[in-house]
C-alpha cells in the first residue's frame, strides 16, 4: 500500500508541474519517478541501452482510435538482441502466407507435418486433431505467445521460409527488420533452406504440400552497431572480445512497436501494404498474445500452465506476484536473452476505461560478459519494466479522471 501511494504521489507531482497533456514529456514523467531502479536506469540510459515508446490512445465519439506516440532514447542503429520478439513477425507472416495460398479447406487448424530436423514431429501430445503427432499452426502460434516456446516458431519458419518472411517484412514497410535465424543454431546455408511442409485435413488427407526450398536472399549484415559486451562464452571457452550479432535477427523497437500496433488496431492501416489477414486472424492474434497459461483451455497445457500471472507479462506486472485483475487485458510479446529484456505491450483496463501501449528494451549485464548466465533480470530488468508500466498506467488514470471532471 505504501508503495502504491508513493507511485500515485509521483504522478500527482508530475501533473502538478506540467500543463497536463499539452506539454506532456515522456522524459519528464520518467524523471519524476525517484525510485532507485528507475532513477538508476534513466540516469545511465546509454549503459542500459534503454529505449522506450509510449503510445497514448484516445477515442473519438464513435470509438475510432487516435494514437500519439512518444519516444525516449529510441535509436534504430543501437542494436539489441530481439530474442523471442522475433516470434511476433514469424506468427503474423505465417498467417499472412496461409491466407495467400488460396487452397480450399486450408485454415489455421489444419495439422502441419514437416520433415525438418529443427521441428521434430512429436514435441507434445497435445493437438487439435486426431493426429496427435502433428500440431496445427494455431497451436504453434498459441505456444509461441503464451509459453514463448522455442520449438513452435521453427515450424512457423519452415512454413514461411527465409525468403517469404524477409520479403514480406520489407513489403510491409519494416525496412530495417531482418530474420536471419531460426530458434536453433545453424550456418548461412541451413538458415536459407527449409524442408518440406504439408497441411492435412482432420482425416489425415493431404491438402497442401510445400517442397524443399532455398531462399535466394542473402544473409545480410544487420544495419546497426552489433558488437555487444567486452567478452563472451562459446560453450566453456571465454573469448575476450565482444559478441557480434551482425548476422543475427534484428528488429528495431520502432518497427516492432508498429507491428504490434498493426495487430491491435488493423483499422489504422499502419503498414505500408496490407497484411493478408481477416477479422478472425486479428482476433486470434489478440487472444494468443493476451491469454495467460493458467486460463488457456485450447489447448490445455496441463502442468505447464502452473505459471504465475506475470509470466511473460513484464510491463506493469513483471516484478509483482499478485494476480492480474480480470478486468485488465494485456496483449504483448517479450524477449529475454544475453542480458536484453524487452516487452511490447498493449494494456487495457476495462473497469476504468484506460488503454495505452508501451514498448521498451534495456540491457542488464553488469559484467559485460555474454553467455555467462549472470544478468540482472530480477534485480533491475523486471522491476524497471514493472515500475514504468505502473507509472504510465497511473498517469493515464489521472488524465482520465481529469477529462471526466473538466
GUPA-671319 format. One line per 8 residues: number of its first residue (from 1); for each residue x, y, z of C-alpha. Coordinates in Angstrom, 3 decimals, padded with zeros to 6 digits. Layout:
N
NUM = X:Y:Z | ...
This chain:
406
1 = 000.000:000.000:000.000 | 002.806:002.444:000.882 | 004.448:001.625:-002.459 | 001.232:002.369:-004.339 | 000.662:005.657:-002.521 | 004.221:006.716:-003.352 | 003.740:005.980:-007.045 | 000.466:007.924:-007.142
9 = 002.201:010.815:-005.391 | 004.922:010.731:-008.077 | 002.295:011.045:-010.806 | 000.498:013.825:-008.902 | 003.703:015.859:-008.641 | 004.342:015.374:-012.357 | 000.821:016.534:-013.253 | 001.081:019.484:-010.888
17 = 004.295:020.690:-012.521 | 003.063:020.306:-016.130 | 000.122:021.663:-018.025 | -001.407:018.238:-018.463 | -001.235:016.642:-021.891 | -000.494:019.840:-023.820 | 003.088:019.851:-022.536 | 003.495:016.140:-021.912
25 = 007.059:014.874:-021.889 | 007.802:011.170:-021.513 | 011.291:012.010:-020.307 | 009.925:014.325:-017.618 | 007.446:011.704:-016.430 | 010.191:009.085:-016.176 | 012.467:011.512:-014.336 | 009.696:012.342:-011.871
33 = 009.928:008.796:-010.526 | 012.712:008.809:-007.958 | 012.618:005.105:-007.127 | 016.083:003.537:-007.099 | 015.574:001.306:-010.116 | 014.016:003.907:-012.423 | 016.458:006.613:-011.379 | 019.439:004.270:-011.893
41 = 018.372:003.233:-015.381 | 017.274:006.693:-016.553 | 020.463:008.269:-015.221 | 022.541:005.720:-017.151 | 020.352:005.222:-020.193 | 023.280:004.623:-022.579 | 024.828:001.990:-020.322 | 021.484:000.197:-020.112
49 = 020.882:000.715:-023.861 | 017.415:001.895:-022.895 | 014.688:002.561:-025.484 | 011.012:003.299:-024.744 | 007.953:004.058:-026.879 | 004.741:005.130:-025.163 | 001.515:005.324:-027.158 | -001.320:007.465:-025.852
57 = -004.667:006.178:-027.140 | -007.690:008.427:-027.343 | -011.061:007.613:-028.860 | -013.349:009.737:-030.997 | -017.073:009.890:-030.208 | -017.648:006.851:-032.438 | -014.826:004.872:-030.814 | -012.180:005.307:-033.517
65 = -008.666:005.184:-032.038 | -006.354:008.179:-032.313 | -002.744:007.375:-031.402 | 000.041:009.697:-030.263 | 003.489:008.152:-029.846 | 006.257:009.432:-027.573 | 009.819:008.129:-027.948 | 012.547:008.065:-025.350
73 = 016.139:007.398:-026.434 | 014.961:005.416:-029.472 | 017.727:004.778:-031.994 | 017.476:002.142:-034.755 | 021.276:001.873:-035.011 | 021.561:000.975:-031.305 | 021.323:-002.797:-031.658 | 019.544:-005.001:-029.166
81 = 019.082:-008.746:-029.407 | 015.342:-009.284:-030.014 | 015.259:-012.866:-028.703 | 011.606:-014.000:-028.593 | 010.364:-010.727:-030.055 | 011.275:-012.290:-033.427 | 008.404:-014.714:-032.887 | 005.913:-011.874:-033.414
89 = 006.623:-011.375:-037.148 | 007.022:-015.129:-037.583 | 003.467:-015.693:-036.324 | 001.927:-012.765:-038.201 | 003.551:-013.587:-041.514 | 002.742:-017.295:-041.187 | -000.945:-016.332:-041.097 | -000.368:-013.889:-043.953
97 = 001.145:-016.653:-046.082 | -001.554:-019.173:-045.169 | -004.218:-016.815:-046.480 | -002.263:-016.231:-049.686 | -002.262:-019.944:-050.618 | -005.834:-019.921:-051.915 | -006.269:-023.642:-051.219 | -009.783:-024.820:-050.390
105 = -010.146:-026.233:-046.889 | -006.848:-024.846:-045.594 | -007.008:-022.938:-042.294 | -005.010:-022.417:-039.114 | -006.410:-025.592:-037.539 | -005.023:-027.986:-040.141 | -002.351:-030.333:-038.742 | 001.096:-029.355:-040.022
113 = 003.668:-032.021:-040.889 | 007.309:-031.422:-041.751 | 010.495:-033.455:-042.053 | 012.640:-030.624:-040.699 | 015.215:-031.632:-038.065 | 014.520:-028.262:-036.414 | 010.837:-029.096:-035.940 | 010.508:-032.667:-034.571
121 = 007.115:-034.302:-035.216 | 006.253:-035.053:-031.591 | 007.114:-032.090:-029.415 | 003.998:-032.590:-027.267 | 000.998:-034.936:-027.192 | -001.413:-032.014:-027.462 | -003.251:-031.480:-030.717 | -006.479:-030.078:-032.069
129 = -006.961:-033.085:-034.325 | -006.920:-036.878:-034.073 | -003.332:-036.801:-035.363 | -001.555:-036.122:-032.107 | 001.840:-036.182:-033.816 | 001.076:-033.065:-035.813 | 000.038:-029.829:-034.195 | -001.687:-027.100:-036.187
137 = -000.458:-023.604:-036.991 | -002.958:-022.380:-034.405 | -001.362:-024.498:-031.675 | 002.138:-023.410:-032.657 | 001.156:-019.734:-032.614 | -000.513:-020.117:-029.220 | 002.590:-021.771:-027.782 | 004.741:-019.091:-029.406
145 = 002.898:-016.359:-027.498 | 001.621:-017.966:-024.299 | 004.649:-020.053:-023.328 | 007.206:-018.380:-025.617 | 008.131:-021.901:-026.693 | 011.330:-022.165:-028.768 | 010.288:-025.106:-030.959 | 006.944:-023.898:-032.260
153 = 008.449:-020.833:-034.034 | 010.642:-023.227:-036.006 | 007.503:-024.765:-037.507 | 006.380:-021.274:-038.494 | 009.806:-020.610:-040.023 | 009.675:-023.852:-042.036 | 006.276:-022.813:-043.361 | 007.152:-019.227:-044.296
161 = 010.759:-019.768:-045.295 | 013.572:-017.231:-045.085 | 012.717:-015.539:-048.382 | 008.965:-015.043:-047.909 | 009.447:-013.909:-044.309 | 012.025:-011.228:-045.115 | 010.417:-010.159:-048.373 | 007.089:-009.556:-046.644
169 = 008.785:-007.583:-043.875 | 010.169:-005.202:-046.493 | 006.871:-005.008:-048.409 | 005.052:-004.110:-045.202 | 007.420:-001.211:-044.587 | 009.721:-002.772:-041.977 | 012.814:-001.768:-043.915 | 015.437:-002.457:-041.232
177 = 013.964:-005.676:-039.837 | 015.818:-008.891:-040.660 | 015.149:-012.502:-039.657 | 018.409:-014.398:-040.191 | 017.981:-017.156:-037.618 | 015.618:-019.885:-036.509 | 015.407:-020.675:-032.821 | 018.177:-023.207:-033.370
185 = 021.836:-022.952:-034.313 | 022.756:-023.104:-037.964 | 025.002:-021.725:-040.662 | 024.086:-019.465:-043.580 | 023.104:-022.400:-045.786 | 020.839:-024.125:-043.252 | 019.181:-020.798:-042.452 | 018.339:-020.227:-046.116
193 = 016.878:-023.712:-046.617 | 013.583:-025.100:-045.348 | 012.245:-028.620:-045.509 | 009.007:-029.990:-046.981 | 005.825:-028.932:-045.203 | 002.372:-030.469:-045.518 | -001.030:-029.362:-044.270 | -003.541:-032.122:-043.624
201 = -007.269:-032.250:-043.107 | -008.769:-033.755:-039.950 | -008.775:-037.203:-041.564 | -005.090:-037.050:-042.402 | -005.611:-036.368:-046.095 | -003.163:-034.034:-047.800 | -004.477:-030.537:-048.548 | -001.281:-028.641:-049.327
209 = 002.322:-029.608:-049.966 | 005.317:-027.272:-049.970 | 008.598:-028.726:-051.256 | 012.141:-028.256:-050.001 | 013.004:-024.610:-050.668 | 016.124:-022.475:-050.707 | 015.992:-018.730:-050.223 | 017.533:-016.635:-052.969
217 = 018.023:-013.804:-050.499 | 021.482:-013.430:-048.976 | 022.082:-013.490:-045.238 | 022.657:-009.764:-044.904 | 024.543:-007.902:-042.223 | 022.436:-006.028:-039.695 | 022.481:-002.256:-040.219 | 023.317:-001.342:-036.627
225 = 026.142:-001.346:-034.083 | 026.097:-005.077:-033.361 | 029.208:-005.736:-031.258 | 027.980:-006.139:-027.665 | 029.886:-006.552:-024.397 | 033.577:-006.981:-023.667 | 033.727:-010.802:-023.684 | 031.549:-013.833:-024.350
233 = 031.436:-017.564:-023.806 | 031.156:-020.156:-026.556 | 030.490:-023.346:-024.626 | 033.002:-023.317:-021.764 | 035.549:-021.174:-023.577 | 035.790:-017.468:-022.807 | 036.524:-015.180:-025.761 | 037.798:-011.808:-024.608
241 = 036.069:-009.744:-027.285 | 032.519:-008.516:-027.894 | 029.872:-010.848:-029.259 | 028.949:-009.652:-032.741 | 025.316:-010.077:-033.809 | 025.840:-008.792:-037.363 | 024.329:-011.913:-038.974 | 021.615:-012.421:-036.390
249 = 017.999:-011.276:-036.156 | 017.370:-007.569:-035.912 | 014.060:-005.872:-035.227 | 014.280:-002.175:-034.282 | 011.960:-001.139:-031.475 | 010.023:001.335:-033.646 | 009.275:-001.358:-036.225 | 008.285:-003.898:-033.561
257 = 006.014:-001.318:-031.950 | 004.475:-000.712:-035.374 | 003.879:-004.473:-035.830 | 002.072:-004.680:-032.507 | 000.055:-001.584:-033.392 | -000.986:-003.191:-036.686 | -002.380:-006.197:-034.780 | -004.246:-004.211:-032.132
265 = -005.542:-001.537:-034.496 | -005.825:-003.024:-038.006 | -008.304:-000.296:-038.947 | -005.483:002.264:-038.859 | -003.576:000.625:-041.748 | -000.186:001.452:-040.236 | 001.765:-000.908:-042.513 | 002.961:000.121:-045.952
273 = 000.938:-002.622:-047.668 | -001.976:-004.565:-046.202 | -001.419:-007.735:-044.235 | -003.361:-010.602:-045.764 | -005.298:-011.230:-042.542 | -009.020:-011.408:-041.892 | -011.047:-010.345:-038.857 | -010.746:-013.808:-037.300
281 = -006.957:-013.734:-037.700 | -006.675:-010.461:-035.806 | -008.973:-011.767:-033.086 | -006.871:-014.924:-032.823 | -003.610:-012.961:-032.536 | -005.109:-010.754:-029.818 | -006.286:-013.856:-027.950 | -002.916:-015.608:-028.302
289 = -000.970:-012.558:-027.125 | -003.244:-011.891:-024.131 | -004.024:-015.377:-022.794 | -002.390:-016.492:-019.552 | -001.114:-020.107:-019.341 | -003.435:-020.994:-016.464 | -006.505:-019.675:-018.267 | -005.867:-021.236:-021.663
297 = -008.157:-024.168:-022.398 | -007.250:-024.583:-026.053 | -005.048:-026.403:-025.798 | -004.782:-027.288:-022.123 | -001.109:-027.072:-021.179 | -001.503:-029.255:-018.107 | 001.484:-028.923:-015.725 | 002.980:-026.238:-017.953
305 = 000.087:-023.974:-017.015 | 001.348:-023.638:-013.436 | 002.933:-020.276:-014.059 | 002.143:-017.081:-012.142 | 000.066:-014.431:-013.912 | 003.127:-012.274:-014.527 | 004.857:-014.996:-016.563 | 005.742:-013.265:-019.848
313 = 003.891:-010.113:-018.731 | 006.826:-007.857:-017.875 | 005.405:-004.355:-018.219 | 003.300:-003.416:-015.154 | 003.422:-006.889:-013.557 | 006.919:-008.307:-014.142 | 008.055:-007.762:-010.556 | 004.697:-008.446:-008.878
321 = 003.455:-011.785:-007.582 | -000.163:-010.698:-007.283 | -002.763:-011.952:-009.797 | -003.515:-009.726:-012.763 | -007.068:-008.338:-012.315 | -009.551:-009.972:-014.679 | -010.591:-006.549:-015.987 | -007.038:-005.883:-017.193
329 = -006.156:-007.233:-020.655 | -002.521:-007.326:-021.768 | -001.648:-008.206:-025.369 | 002.117:-008.467:-025.539 | 005.303:-010.222:-026.601 | 008.512:-010.305:-024.579 | 012.175:-011.014:-025.223 | 014.826:-012.232:-022.793
337 = 018.393:-013.211:-023.758 | 022.052:-012.136:-023.474 | 021.084:-009.549:-020.839 | 018.488:-007.858:-023.062 | 014.974:-007.748:-021.628 | 012.108:-006.317:-023.666 | 008.344:-006.122:-023.903 | 005.818:-004.866:-026.449
345 = 002.549:-004.362:-024.618 | -000.962:-003.097:-025.233 | -002.753:-002.675:-021.907 | -006.474:-002.096:-021.472 | -008.238:-001.629:-018.153 | -011.899:-002.322:-018.932 | -013.028:-001.237:-015.469 | -011.515:002.258:-015.575
353 = -011.636:002.584:-019.376 | -007.909:003.190:-019.702 | -005.761:001.886:-022.562 | -002.235:002.540:-023.782 | 000.741:000.872:-025.422 | 004.256:000.684:-024.039 | 007.283:-000.859:-025.782 | 010.626:-000.966:-024.012
361 = 014.015:-002.652:-024.020 | 017.020:-002.427:-021.717 | 020.297:-004.255:-021.248 | 021.148:-005.591:-017.792 | 024.581:-007.187:-017.936 | 026.805:-005.611:-015.316 | 029.930:-007.680:-016.039 | 029.575:-007.181:-019.822
369 = 030.224:-010.895:-020.398 | 027.641:-012.565:-022.617 | 026.595:-016.196:-022.244 | 027.844:-016.459:-018.658 | 024.270:-016.614:-017.348 | 024.855:-013.699:-014.977 | 022.324:-010.982:-015.752 | 020.280:-008.582:-013.620
377 = 016.829:-009.541:-014.887 | 015.295:-009.937:-011.418 | 017.071:-007.080:-009.659 | 016.835:-004.415:-012.400 | 015.111:-005.533:-015.604 | 011.758:-006.763:-014.305 | 011.426:-004.102:-011.557 | 012.138:-001.364:-014.097
385 = 009.603:-002.606:-016.673 | 007.003:-003.215:-013.984 | 007.556:000.205:-012.455 | 007.390:002.261:-015.671 | 004.273:000.347:-016.716 | 002.542:001.284:-013.485 | 003.828:004.852:-013.784 | 002.218:005.237:-017.213
393 = -000.929:003.463:-016.016 | -001.345:005.831:-013.065 | -000.720:008.813:-015.316 | -003.425:007.536:-017.693 | -005.858:007.071:-014.791 | -005.227:010.592:-013.523 | -005.711:012.034:-017.011 | -008.908:010.032:-017.481
401 = -010.299:011.427:-014.262 | -009.202:014.945:-015.201 | -011.006:014.774:-018.557 | -014.158:013.493:-016.858 | -014.133:016.286:-014.289 | -013.165:019.029:-016.720
